[in-house]
Amino acid sequence: MIILAIATTIIVGFVGAGLGHDYMNSPELGTILAVATMGGFIMAAIRENNHGK
């Protein structure tokens, strides 16, 4: 799960940076999307840990 989260975050960051730079004139979009993606993985892990208790 950790490897999947890291790989997905990197891919989303690259794609977001490319789209933000080329189409939206916002190169920081990749960073924003990468942080949001990793936050989603962290929240899912917390929810999974709390659900079992």
Summary of the structure (lengths in Angstrom):
residues: 53
radius of gyration: 13.5
end to end distance: 20.5
largest distance: 46.3
contacts: 135
relative contact order: 0.16
helix: 87%
strand: 0%
